[in-house]
Amino acid sequence: MTLLLSKLLGTLIVVVITMIILWLISLWRRDASVVDPFWGTGFVIVAGYTLFTTPVAQDAARCLLLAALTTIWGGRLSLYLLWRNLGHGEDRRYKAMRDLHGPRFWWVSLLTVFLLQGVILWIVSMPIQVAMFKASTSSLGWLDLTGVGLWCVGLFFEAVGDLQMAKFQADPNNSGQVMDRGLWRLTRHPNYFGDFCIWWGLYFIAAPGGAGGTVFSPLLMSFFLLKVSGVTLLEKTIITRRPDYAAYQARTSAFFPWWPKS
């Protein structure tokens, strides 16, 4: 076993143990929704563990940059989701799973919710891990600058999009209406587009540090955002809950920001 592989397996063990503890908390609270606010925090834990278990003297700037950007993004996302979900009980997705599986839900949730998300988190964070573990001697350059720029665009779309949606939903007059203002006028999912930019930005920073071969990580994240847990899943039932959403779909870009059709 190579040194890099052993270090990556060490990170995986940390992630698995953390997700099992979170799962036990969900059983105690009877609320599997605790996994959602933890998503961003999980990446912060991975970045922190990797940083503090690796000698970074050769490439301290890149390692610290990756850790800082991951922490800012993950911390903001977790705090926002925690605030948004506070007092709302278990998410309807997990309630449906609980009703479907009944007494088996405890172990089904462990495998298909907590451990599965933990493994995905570990894979998606691979560029950060590999760049830090390798601690190459390459200095920051134009590709890193491109990555930071993409990350900034991503954080803007995520944070501003979430803020605009929160203000929209806080107004009782907007109940049952479709949010089509601000960034939501340019894309139906500014937060998902922001996430897309975040992970490609982090990859462009990590690649010159020896993590170029981890391109499968941002590709996997892009696939999930576009085809699995992002756009496709969210829009699967939204038209039945908001009839005006069909017209919004027709005039507004699904993912990449663009001017709406007339």
C-alpha positions in Angstrom: 0.0 0.0 0.0 1.4 3.4 -1.0 1.7 6.2 1.5 -0.9 8.3 -0.3 -3.4 5.5 -0.3 -2.9 4.8 3.4 -3.5 8.5 4.1 -6.6 8.5 2.0 -7.9 5.4 3.8 -7.2 7.2 7.1 -9.5 10.1 6.0 -12.2 7.6 4.9 -12.1 6.0 8.4 -12.5 9.5 10.0 -15.5 10.2 7.7 -17.2 6.8 8.4 -16.8 7.2 12.2 -18.2 10.7 12.0 -21.2 9.7 9.9 -21.9 6.8 12.3 -21.9 9.2 15.3 -24.2 11.5 13.3 -26.5 8.5 12.5 -26.7 7.7 16.2 -27.7 11.2 16.9 -30.4 10.9 14.2 -31.8 7.8 15.9 -31.9 9.6 19.3 -33.7 12.6 17.8 -35.8 10.5 15.4 -34.8 13.0 12.7 -32.5 11.9 9.8 -32.5 15.6 8.6 -29.5 16.2 10.8 -27.4 14.9 7.9 -28.2 17.9 5.7 -26.6 20.7 7.7 -23.6 18.4 8.3 -22.8 18.2 4.5 -20.6 21.3 4.5 -19.1 20.6 7.9 -18.0 17.2 6.7 -15.7 18.8 4.1 -14.3 21.1 6.8 -13.5 18.1 8.9 -11.8 16.4 6.0 -9.8 19.5 5.1 -8.8 20.1 8.7 -7.8 16.5 9.3 -5.8 16.4 6.1 -4.0 19.7 6.9 -3.0 18.8 10.4 -1.8 15.3 9.5 0.4 16.4 6.7 3.8 18.3 6.7 2.9 21.3 4.5 6.2 23.2 4.6 6.9 22.6 0.9 3.5 23.8 -0.3 2.0 25.7 2.6 0.3 28.4 0.5 -1.8 26.0 -1.6 -2.7 23.7 1.4 -3.7 26.7 3.5 -5.7 28.2 0.6 -7.6 25.0 0.0 -8.3 24.6 3.7 -9.4 28.2 4.1 -11.7 28.2 1.0 -13.3 24.8 2.0 -13.9 26.0 5.6 -15.5 29.3 4.4 -17.8 27.5 2.0 -18.6 24.5 4.3 -19.2 26.7 7.3 -21.5 29.1 5.5 -23.5 26.2 4.0 -23.9 24.3 7.3 -25.0 27.4 9.2 -27.5 28.4 6.6 -29.0 24.9 6.4 -29.1 24.6 10.2 -30.9 28.0 10.4 -33.3 27.1 7.6 -34.3 23.7 9.0 -34.5 24.8 12.6 -37.9 24.0 14.1 -39.3 22.4 10.9 -38.9 18.8 12.0 -37.8 16.0 9.7 -37.6 16.7 6.0 -40.4 15.1 3.9 -37.8 13.0 2.0 -36.8 11.2 5.1 -40.3 11.0 6.4 -41.3 9.2 3.2 -38.4 6.8 3.6 -39.3 6.2 7.3 -42.9 5.4 6.2 -41.7 3.1 3.4 -39.2 1.0 5.4 -40.9 1.1 8.8 -38.9 -0.9 11.5 -36.0 -1.3 9.0 -35.5 2.4 8.6 -32.7 2.5 11.3 -30.3 0.4 9.2 -31.6 1.5 5.8 -30.8 5.1 6.8 -27.4 4.1 8.0 -26.5 2.6 4.6 -28.4 4.7 2.1 -28.3 8.1 3.8 -25.4 8.5 6.2 -22.7 6.1 5.0 -23.5 6.8 1.3 -23.2 10.5 1.8 -20.0 10.0 3.7 -18.5 8.0 0.8 -19.6 10.6 -1.7 -18.2 13.4 0.5 -14.8 11.5 0.6 -14.7 11.1 -3.2 -15.8 14.7 -3.9 -13.1 16.0 -1.5 -10.4 13.9 -3.2 -8.7 16.9 -5.0 -8.3 18.7 -1.6 -6.9 15.6 0.1 -4.5 14.6 -2.7 -3.1 18.1 -3.1 -2.5 18.4 0.6 -1.1 14.9 1.1 1.3 15.3 -1.9 2.5 18.8 -0.7 4.3 19.4 -4.0 6.8 22.2 -4.5 4.8 23.9 -7.3 4.0 27.6 -6.5 0.7 29.3 -7.0 0.0 30.4 -10.6 -2.6 31.4 -13.1 -4.5 28.1 -12.7 -4.8 28.7 -9.0 -6.0 32.3 -9.7 -8.6 30.9 -12.1 -9.7 28.5 -9.3 -10.1 31.2 -6.8 -12.1 33.3 -9.3 -14.5 30.4 -9.9 -14.8 29.7 -6.2 -15.7 33.4 -5.6 -18.4 33.2 -8.4 -19.7 30.0 -6.8 -19.9 31.5 -3.3 -21.6 34.6 -4.6 -24.3 32.5 -6.4 -24.8 30.2 -3.4 -24.9 32.8 -0.7 -26.9 35.5 -2.5 -29.2 33.0 -4.0 -30.0 31.5 -0.6 -30.5 35.0 0.9 -32.8 36.0 -1.9 -34.9 32.8 -1.5 -35.0 33.2 2.3 -36.4 36.7 2.0 -38.9 35.6 -0.6 -40.2 32.7 1.5 -40.4 34.9 4.6 -43.1 37.0 3.0 -46.5 35.5 3.5 -47.7 37.1 0.3 -45.4 34.8 -1.7 -46.9 31.6 -0.3 -47.3 29.1 -3.2 -45.6 31.5 -5.6 -42.5 30.9 -7.8 -39.3 32.8 -7.0 -38.2 34.4 -10.2 -36.3 37.5 -9.0 -32.7 38.4 -8.6 -30.3 35.5 -9.5 -33.4 33.2 -9.7 -34.3 35.2 -12.8 -31.1 34.0 -14.6 -31.1 30.4 -13.4 -33.7 28.2 -11.7 -30.9 26.9 -9.4 -28.3 29.5 -8.5 -27.3 27.6 -5.5 -26.5 24.4 -7.5 -24.7 26.4 -10.1 -22.7 28.0 -7.3 -21.8 24.6 -5.9 -20.7 23.6 -9.4 -18.3 26.6 -9.6 -17.0 25.9 -6.0 -15.9 22.4 -6.8 -14.4 23.2 -10.2 -12.6 26.1 -8.6 -11.1 24.0 -5.8 -10.0 21.4 -8.4 -8.2 24.1 -10.4 -6.3 25.0 -7.3 -5.6 21.4 -6.3 -4.5 20.3 -9.8 -1.1 22.1 -10.0 -0.4 20.6 -6.5 -0.4 17.0 -7.9 -4.1 16.4 -7.9 -4.8 16.7 -11.6 -5.8 13.0 -11.8 -8.8 13.7 -9.4 -10.9 15.3 -12.1 -13.4 12.5 -11.5 -14.4 14.3 -8.3 -15.8 17.6 -9.8 -17.2 15.6 -12.7 -19.1 13.4 -10.1 -20.3 16.4 -8.3 -21.5 18.0 -11.5 -23.4 14.8 -12.4 -25.1 14.7 -9.0 -26.1 18.4 -9.3 -27.5 18.1 -12.8 -28.9 14.6 -12.9 -29.3 13.0 -9.5 -29.8 14.9 -6.2 -29.9 18.5 -7.7 -32.0 19.8 -10.5 -33.7 16.6 -11.6 -34.7 15.5 -8.1 -36.0 18.9 -7.0 -38.0 19.6 -10.1 -39.5 16.1 -10.1 -42.5 17.1 -8.0 -42.3 20.9 -7.8 -44.8 21.4 -10.7 -47.5 19.6 -8.8 -46.9 21.9 -5.8 -46.5 25.1 -7.8 -48.5 25.1 -11.1 -46.8 28.4 -12.3 -43.4 26.6 -12.2 -44.0 25.2 -15.8 -44.0 28.8 -17.2 -40.9 29.6 -15.1 -39.2 26.5 -16.5 -40.0 27.6 -20.1 -38.4 31.0 -19.8 -35.5 30.4 -17.3 -32.3 28.5 -17.8 -32.2 25.3 -15.7 -28.6 25.6 -14.5 -26.1 28.0 -16.2 -27.2 31.6 -15.8 -28.6 33.3 -18.9 -31.1 36.0 -19.7 -34.7 34.7 -19.5 -36.6 34.1 -22.7 -39.3 36.6 -23.6 
